[in-house]
Amino acid sequence: MNTDTIAAIATGLSNAGISIIRISGDDSLKIIDRIYQSKNGNKLLSKENSHTIHYGYIVDNGEIIDEVMVAIMKAPATYTREDVVEIDCHGGIVVTKKILEIVLKNGARIAEPGEFTKRAFLNGRIDLSQAEAICDIIQAKNELALKNSINQLKGKEYEIICDLRNGILRDIAYIEAALDDPEHISLEGFDMQLRENIEKETKLIERLISESKNGKIIKEGIKTIIVGKPNAGKSSLLNCLVGEERAIVTDIAGTTRDTLEETINLNGITLNIIDTAGIRKTEDLIEKIGVEKALRFVTDADLVLYVIDSSTNLDENDEEIFRIIQDKKAIILLNKSDLKPMVSKEIIKEKSKHPILQISAKDNLGLDEFEKKIMDMFFQGELSLHEDIYITNERHRMELSNALESLKLVTQSIDSGMPEDFFSIDLMNAYEALGRIIGENVEEDLVNMIFKEFCMGK
């Protein structure tokens, strides 16, 4: 366990109202005593009550550096369960850096990314899933992602995992006790009870894994590609969704020659939208590169928005696009519905099974139905946080899959009439896989990798 004292700037390094320098460790109070001077004379903050705020100055060799407020928080009732000091200074870049230098000069070292939260985990204040939730809260792209991460921080995932592990552990303990003392503890008929327990645990884990698809979308957003022929209105659609003129729109076909990426919030869900070059056969070298790039993006897309100019007839370029998106999750948008139609829904239905919507990107028509259709396609019409949580972390999903596989092996052993000690081996593997989610028996390298993803000062 680290016993040295760490410090970092906990706020963004820019000119602002205030900046916060955070200090944590055994020498936190000693350091602040060396550099703090009260407004009405000297006093040692280490002698003051915990969770109090003090007004004064930061000084260096007798020189006043800044007027500050200092929060004193004594172990163990702190974020890291160590002595913690937070200095609130004026938000200038120069003065903030200067105060951090003074803190480091007086006995602290600069904190690594996520090291304050890492210490909270190592000191037992939070489990690993809660620590990862803190990082997710900071990086949340929408309200649903934020709410889900808060539920995880409150321990919802921890409770689910612990309940699963406790059930598995009870079955392991019973098997081991019966094997050690067969005269007093019988295993007769236990395989049926074990099968029933595993069936319940398996259903819960399968639900968590299944819903993790929604969790990934909540956290990362839907990778959305806009495709169509030149001048179909793709860039107009992007501008309409973003709410500003991000893409150049002209009557000249082929205006968009490269991709343009934007992120929008749609009913609490993030769409990571990429507008691509119009797909058509062309001899223009630059435009041709843009078309090839558009086709590559379609392959990796979660959702394809195929924009068709409904005021013009379909041609061979449309046939190629229909072929490309036939196995993709896609919405066909009949754009320019304000003009005389040349293409109808009935014509499109003969060529594609994808949902078809009529819109006018120019006049913002049909977009409400478009938003609803996305929710139908990805979340069966609605998305709300149930009493548990959505698994958004890929590491957690993998460990759940490992636990599920081990439980299925137990069921196979029961069906094959294997000895009970075989049950214990796979039950223990499931127990350990679930434990790795909350940070039990995890390798140090994995812990270090997780916390390196955090921002400085957290």
GUTOR-439099 format. One record per residue (C-alpha): residue number from 0; x, y, z. Coordinates in nm, 3 decimals, m for minus. Layout:
! GUTOR-439099
    nr      east     north        up
   NUM         X         Y         Z
...
//
This chain:
! GUTOR-439099
    nr      east     north        up
     0     0.000     0.000     0.000
     1     0.132     0.343    m0.093
     2     0.195     0.570     0.203
     3     0.340     0.867     0.018
     4     0.138     1.185    m0.026
     5     0.004     1.279    m0.367
     6    m0.125     1.606    m0.512
     7    m0.281     1.726    m0.836
     8    m0.494     2.001    m0.985
     9    m0.850     1.864    m0.963
    10    m1.012     2.121    m1.193
    11    m0.955     2.205    m1.558
    12    m0.637     2.401    m1.615
    13    m0.778     2.721    m1.760
    14    m0.864     3.072    m1.651
    15    m1.174     3.027    m1.436
    16    m1.339     3.145    m1.117
    17    m1.156     2.898    m0.894
    18    m0.911     2.611    m0.917
    19    m0.878     2.320    m0.674
    20    m0.552     2.155    m0.573
    21    m0.618     1.821    m0.403
    22    m0.372     1.656    m0.160
    23    m0.408     1.306    m0.011
    24    m0.183     1.099     0.214
    25    m0.017     1.079     0.553
    26     0.165     1.412     0.515
    27    m0.128     1.617     0.380
    28    m0.183     1.805     0.705
    29     0.189     1.860     0.762
    30     0.224     2.008     0.414
    31    m0.067     2.249     0.454
    32     0.069     2.359     0.793
    33     0.393     2.459     0.622
    34     0.234     2.668     0.345
    35    m0.088     2.809     0.496
    36    m0.121     3.136     0.685
    37    m0.451     3.241     0.840
    38    m0.601     3.584     0.785
    39    m0.554     3.688     1.148
    40    m0.225     3.520     1.224
    41    m0.078     3.171     1.208
    42    m0.270     2.860     1.306
    43    m0.205     2.493     1.238
    44    m0.481     2.344     1.028
    45    m0.377     1.997     1.144
    46    m0.518     2.092     1.487
    47    m0.854     2.199     1.345
    48    m1.164     1.979     1.331
    49    m1.218     1.755     1.031
    50    m1.446     1.869     0.749
    51    m1.396     2.238     0.812
    52    m1.306     2.521     0.574
    53    m1.053     2.793     0.651
    54    m0.984     3.131     0.493
    55    m0.629     3.258     0.455
    56    m0.325     3.263     0.229
    57    m0.079     3.024     0.065
    58     0.272     3.147     0.135
    59     0.613     3.051     0.006
    60     0.919     3.167     0.203
    61     0.709     3.437     0.365
    62     0.566     3.563     0.037
    63     0.189     3.555    m0.010
    64     0.105     3.365    m0.331
    65    m0.276     3.374    m0.325
    66    m0.583     3.422    m0.109
    67    m0.748     3.082    m0.061
    68    m1.006     2.867     0.110
    69    m0.871     2.538     0.248
    70    m1.086     2.233     0.326
    71    m0.953     1.992     0.590
    72    m1.080     1.631     0.580
    73    m0.923     1.380     0.815
    74    m0.908     1.003     0.766
    75    m1.097     0.779     0.745
    76    m1.408     0.981     0.650
    77    m1.266     1.101     0.318
    78    m1.277     1.005    m0.049
    79    m0.947     0.813    m0.026
    80    m0.978     0.718     0.346
    81    m0.657     0.915     0.392
    82    m0.606     1.268     0.521
    83    m0.721     1.496     0.240
    84    m0.669     1.869     0.190
    85    m0.826     2.074    m0.088
    86    m0.703     2.424    m0.167
    87    m0.951     2.651    m0.346
    88    m0.753     2.927    m0.511
    89    m0.821     3.183    m0.780
    90    m0.856     3.015    m1.118
    91    m0.564     3.159    m1.309
    92    m0.332     2.910    m1.476
    93    m0.015     3.069    m1.339
    94    m0.129     3.087    m0.976
    95    m0.275     2.736    m0.984
    96     0.050     2.587    m1.114
    97     0.248     2.791    m0.863
    98     0.051     2.657    m0.566
    99     0.086     2.299    m0.693
   100     0.464     2.352    m0.721
   101     0.473     2.475    m0.360
   102     0.278     2.169    m0.243
   103     0.518     1.938    m0.428
   104     0.819     2.124    m0.291
   105     0.692     2.066     0.061
   106     0.666     1.689     0.048
   107     0.401     1.567    m0.198
   108     0.450     1.405    m0.537
   109     0.235     1.456    m0.845
   110    m0.055     1.210    m0.859
   111    m0.091     0.969    m1.148
   112    m0.415     0.972    m1.351
   113    m0.694     0.827    m1.138
   114    m0.470     0.775    m0.837
   115    m0.708     0.936    m0.586
   116    m0.984     0.696    m0.693
   117    m0.734     0.409    m0.704
   118    m0.653     0.475    m0.340
   119    m1.025     0.483    m0.257
   120    m1.049     0.134    m0.410
   121    m0.732    m0.002    m0.250
   122    m0.838     0.135     0.088
   123    m1.174    m0.040     0.062
   124    m1.399     0.264     0.032
   125    m1.539     0.156    m0.305
   126    m1.529    m0.160    m0.515
   127    m1.378    m0.174    m0.862
   128    m1.712    m0.146    m1.041
   129    m1.788     0.174    m0.848
   130    m1.444     0.311    m0.932
   131    m1.506     0.250    m1.302
   132    m1.847     0.417    m1.265
   133    m1.675     0.736    m1.151
   134    m1.479     0.745    m1.476
   135    m1.801     0.680    m1.669
   136    m1.976     0.968    m1.491
   137    m1.701     1.207    m1.598
   138    m1.717     1.082    m1.957
   139    m2.099     1.051    m1.981
   140    m2.226     1.175    m2.319
   141    m2.596     1.190    m2.231
   142    m2.843     1.185    m1.944
   143    m2.916     0.812    m1.963
   144    m2.546     0.726    m1.950
   145    m2.509     0.957    m1.651
   146    m2.804     0.803    m1.463
   147    m2.680     0.450    m1.530
   148    m2.331     0.536    m1.405
   149    m2.476     0.696    m1.092
   150    m2.673     0.378    m1.021
   151    m2.350     0.182    m1.058
   152    m2.170     0.425    m0.827
   153    m2.447     0.380    m0.569
   154    m2.361     0.011    m0.565
   155    m2.642    m0.137    m0.777
   156    m2.406    m0.356    m0.979
   157    m2.213    m0.450    m0.666
   158    m2.535    m0.569    m0.499
   159    m2.630    m0.784    m0.798
   160    m2.285    m0.942    m0.822
   161    m2.265    m1.004    m0.446
   162    m2.607    m1.173    m0.443
   163    m2.497    m1.401    m0.726
   164    m2.167    m1.484    m0.556
   165    m2.333    m1.550    m0.220
   166    m2.572    m1.799    m0.380
   167    m2.290    m1.978    m0.558
   168    m2.076    m1.979    m0.243
   169    m2.356    m2.139    m0.038
   170    m2.377    m2.424    m0.287
   171    m1.998    m2.471    m0.285
   172    m1.992    m2.473     0.094
   173    m2.270    m2.732     0.113
   174    m2.097    m2.964    m0.135
   175    m1.762    m2.934     0.044
   176    m1.921    m2.991     0.384
   177    m2.108    m3.299     0.260
   178    m1.793    m3.444     0.104
   179    m1.603    m3.389     0.430
   180    m1.880    m3.526     0.655
   181    m2.103    m3.762     0.452
   182    m2.240    m3.928     0.767
   183    m2.419    m3.613     0.880
   184    m2.470    m3.416     0.555
   185    m2.635    m3.589     0.260
   186    m2.601    m3.496    m0.106
   187    m2.899    m3.709    m0.204
   188    m3.130    m3.502    m0.421
   189    m2.899    m3.198    m0.397
   190    m2.826    m3.204    m0.769
   191    m3.187    m3.108    m0.841
   192    m3.173    m2.820    m0.594
   193    m2.840    m2.713    m0.742
   194    m2.987    m2.723    m1.092
   195    m3.273    m2.499    m0.979
   196    m3.031    m2.250    m0.821
   197    m2.810    m2.242    m1.129
   198    m3.112    m2.191    m1.356
   199    m3.206    m1.873    m1.165
   200    m2.848    m1.746    m1.164
   201    m2.806    m1.826    m1.534
   202    m3.123    m1.638    m1.630
   203    m3.009    m1.327    m1.441
   204    m2.661    m1.334    m1.596
   205    m2.805    m1.392    m1.944
   206    m3.034    m1.091    m1.898
   207    m2.743    m0.872    m1.789
   208    m2.538    m0.982    m2.090
   209    m2.830    m0.934    m2.329
   210    m2.903    m0.585    m2.198
   211    m2.535    m0.494    m2.218
   212    m2.596    m0.430    m2.589
   213    m2.823    m0.144    m2.484
   214    m2.565    m0.046    m2.224
   215    m2.293    m0.014    m2.486
   216    m2.517     0.211    m2.695
   217    m2.611     0.419    m2.390
   218    m2.246     0.471    m2.307
   219    m2.083     0.503    m2.648
   220    m2.370     0.608    m2.873
   221    m2.500     0.470    m3.203
   222    m2.245     0.482    m3.483
   223    m2.463     0.626    m3.758
   224    m2.368     0.662    m4.126
   225    m2.559     0.881    m4.372
   226    m2.542     0.746    m4.727
   227    m2.713     0.822    m5.055
   228    m2.652     0.954    m5.404
   229    m2.507     1.302    m5.454
   230    m2.754     1.585    m5.392
   231    m3.003     1.358    m5.211
   232    m2.999     1.584    m4.905
   233    m2.755     1.400    m4.680
   234    m2.575     1.715    m4.565
   235    m2.908     1.895    m4.519
   236    m3.019     1.609    m4.292
   237    m2.699     1.636    m4.090
   238    m2.743     2.012    m4.048
   239    m3.106     1.958    m3.947
   240    m3.014     1.701    m3.679
   241    m2.721     1.903    m3.545
   242    m2.922     2.226    m3.546
   243    m2.663     2.434    m3.729
   244    m2.494     2.465    m4.068
   245    m2.211     2.214    m4.023
   246    m2.205     2.076    m4.377
   247    m2.185     2.276    m4.699
   248    m2.511     2.247    m4.891
   249    m2.535     2.340    m5.261
   250    m2.728     2.230    m5.568
   251    m2.404     2.097    m5.715
   252    m2.387     1.718    m5.696
   253    m2.074     1.585    m5.528
   254    m2.020     1.882    m5.292
   255    m1.938     1.647    m5.001
   256    m1.618     1.463    m5.090
   257    m1.498     1.353    m4.748
   258    m1.662     1.243    m4.425
   259    m1.794     1.491    m4.169
   260    m1.851     1.368    m3.814
   261    m2.088     1.512    m3.555
   262    m2.240     1.399    m3.224
   263    m2.600     1.473    m3.137
   264    m2.827     1.388    m2.843
   265    m3.153     1.222    m2.941
   266    m3.402     1.155    m2.659
   267    m3.113     1.088    m2.423
   268    m2.926     0.869    m2.672
   269    m2.608     0.976    m2.847
   270    m2.585     0.947    m3.224
   271    m2.231     0.958    m3.358
   272    m2.319     1.067    m3.710
   273    m2.090     1.051    m4.012
   274    m2.198     1.229    m4.331
   275    m2.034     1.068    m4.633
   276    m1.969     1.149    m4.997
   277    m2.252     1.077    m5.238
   278    m2.232     0.722    m5.371
   279    m2.213     0.708    m5.748
   280    m1.984     0.591    m6.026
   281    m1.742     0.872    m6.102
   282    m1.415     0.936    m6.281
   283    m1.324     1.224    m6.049
   284    m1.029     1.087    m5.848
   285    m1.099     1.284    m5.528
   286    m1.472     1.209    m5.533
   287    m1.395     0.843    m5.602
   288    m1.180     0.825    m5.288
   289    m1.467     0.977    m5.089
   290    m1.711     0.717    m5.224
   291    m1.477     0.429    m5.135
   292    m1.438     0.573    m4.785
   293    m1.817     0.594    m4.746
   294    m1.854     0.227    m4.837
   295    m1.594     0.127    m4.576
   296    m1.778     0.319    m4.304
   297    m2.104     0.137    m4.382
   298    m1.943    m0.194    m4.286
   299    m1.879    m0.086    m3.925
   300    m2.196     0.120    m3.874
   301    m2.459     0.041    m3.608
   302    m2.718     0.228    m3.814
   303    m2.731     0.339    m4.179
   304    m2.949     0.631    m4.285
   305    m3.009     0.593    m4.657
   306    m3.130     0.928    m4.793
   307    m3.318     0.915    m5.122
   308    m3.424     1.216    m5.325
   309    m3.790     1.125    m5.373
   310    m3.825     1.388    m5.646
   311    m3.599     1.195    m5.886
   312    m3.616     0.842    m6.022
   313    m3.402     0.558    m5.886
   314    m3.103     0.448    m6.092
   315    m2.816     0.198    m6.087
   316    m2.645     0.386    m5.803
   317    m2.952     0.329    m5.584
   318    m2.950    m0.040    m5.674
   319    m2.589    m0.059    m5.553
   320    m2.677     0.111    m5.224
   321    m2.971    m0.126    m5.167
   322    m2.730    m0.417    m5.214
   323    m2.474    m0.270    m4.973
   324    m2.719    m0.210    m4.687
   325    m2.937    m0.521    m4.724
   326    m2.783    m0.692    m4.417
   327    m2.739    m0.373    m4.213
   328    m2.970    m0.209    m3.961
   329    m3.094     0.083    m4.167
   330    m3.368     0.342    m4.216
   331    m3.458     0.460    m4.565
   332    m3.547     0.828    m4.569
   333    m3.747     0.959    m4.864
   334    m3.626     1.317    m4.859
   335    m3.764     1.625    m5.034
   336    m4.121     1.518    m4.958
   337    m4.217     1.884    m5.015
   338    m4.154     1.834    m5.391
   339    m4.350     1.636    m5.649
   340    m4.274     1.269    m5.573
   341    m4.116     1.040    m5.832
   342    m4.040     0.762    m5.582
   343    m4.303     0.617    m5.346
   344    m4.287     0.390    m5.043
   345    m4.443     0.113    m5.250
   346    m4.155     0.125    m5.499
   347    m3.898     0.109    m5.217
   348    m4.079    m0.182    m5.047
   349    m4.022    m0.391    m5.357
   350    m3.648    m0.342    m5.318
   351    m3.589    m0.337    m4.940
   352    m3.733    m0.465    m4.611
   353    m3.594    m0.170    m4.416
   354    m3.833     0.082    m4.255
   355    m3.919     0.376    m4.481
   356    m3.995     0.730    m4.366
   357    m4.087     1.040    m4.561
   358    m3.902     1.354    m4.451
   359    m3.805     1.700    m4.564
   360    m3.467     1.796    m4.423
   361    m3.520     2.143    m4.567
   362    m3.844     2.202    m4.372
   363    m3.770     1.977    m4.069
   364    m4.064     1.750    m4.154
   365    m4.091     1.388    m4.040
   366    m3.807     1.403    m3.786
   367    m4.029     1.317    m3.487
   368    m4.123     0.989    m3.651
   369    m3.756     0.938    m3.738
   370    m3.655     0.971    m3.369
   371    m3.928     0.726    m3.264
   372    m3.816     0.474    m3.523
   373    m3.461     0.474    m3.386
   374    m3.592     0.404    m3.036
   375    m3.806     0.120    m3.178
   376    m3.510    m0.031    m3.359
   377    m3.263    m0.020    m3.072
   378    m3.469    m0.019    m2.753
   379    m3.806    m0.170    m2.850
   380    m3.974     0.169    m2.838
   381    m3.856     0.304    m2.507
   382    m3.552     0.314    m2.286
   383    m3.573     0.365    m1.913
   384    m3.350     0.257    m1.629
   385    m3.507    m0.039    m1.453
   386    m3.446    m0.114    m1.088
   387    m3.106    m0.264    m1.165
   388    m2.858    m0.130    m1.421
   389    m2.734    m0.176    m1.774
   390    m2.385    m0.326    m1.799
   391    m2.184    m0.074    m2.000
   392    m1.832    m0.199    m1.927
   393    m1.686    m0.453    m2.172
   394    m1.464    m0.602    m1.898
   395    m1.771    m0.671    m1.685
   396    m1.956    m0.827    m1.979
   397    m1.665    m1.062    m2.048
   398    m1.648    m1.176    m1.685
   399    m2.024    m1.232    m1.681
   400    m1.981    m1.447    m1.993
   401    m1.705    m1.643    m1.820
   402    m1.927    m1.700    m1.517
   403    m2.217    m1.806    m1.739
   404    m2.000    m2.059    m1.921
   405    m1.885    m2.209    m1.591
   406    m2.242    m2.242    m1.463
   407    m2.344    m2.416    m1.785
   408    m2.061    m2.665    m1.730
   409    m2.207    m2.742    m1.387
   410    m2.544    m2.818    m1.549
   411    m2.370    m3.046    m1.800
   412    m2.194    m3.227    m1.515
   413    m2.527    m3.280    m1.338
   414    m2.683    m3.419    m1.657
   415    m2.384    m3.650    m1.709
   416    m2.401    m3.784    m1.353
   417    m2.053    m3.656    m1.266
   418    m1.927    m3.666    m0.904
   419    m2.015    m3.365    m0.689
   420    m1.655    m3.244    m0.660
   421    m1.672    m3.162    m1.032
   422    m1.956    m2.924    m0.950
   423    m1.738    m2.735    m0.703
   424    m1.462    m2.670    m0.957
   425    m1.688    m2.494    m1.207
   426    m1.891    m2.321    m0.937
   427    m1.568    m2.174    m0.798
   428    m1.465    m2.057    m1.146
   429    m1.799    m1.875    m1.177
   430    m1.757    m1.727    m0.829
   431    m1.409    m1.596    m0.911
   432    m1.514    m1.453    m1.249
   433    m1.789    m1.251    m1.080
   434    m1.542    m1.143    m0.812
   435    m1.312    m0.992    m1.071
   436    m1.591    m0.751    m1.169
   437    m1.593    m0.593    m0.824
   438    m1.217    m0.611    m0.781
   439    m1.151    m0.929    m0.586
   440    m0.838    m1.120    m0.685
   441    m0.761    m0.893    m0.978
   442    m0.409    m0.858    m1.111
   443    m0.218    m0.540    m1.030
   444    m0.156    m0.475    m1.400
   445    m0.531    m0.474    m1.466
   446    m0.592    m0.230    m1.180
   447    m0.320     0.001    m1.310
   448    m0.461    m0.014    m1.664
   449    m0.813     0.074    m1.544
   450    m0.706     0.380    m1.347
   451    m0.477     0.511    m1.620
   452    m0.796     0.583    m1.818
   453    m0.898     0.843    m1.556
   454    m0.828     1.213    m1.585
   455    m0.564     1.385    m1.373
   456    m0.677     1.491    m1.027
   457    m0.938     1.217    m1.000
//
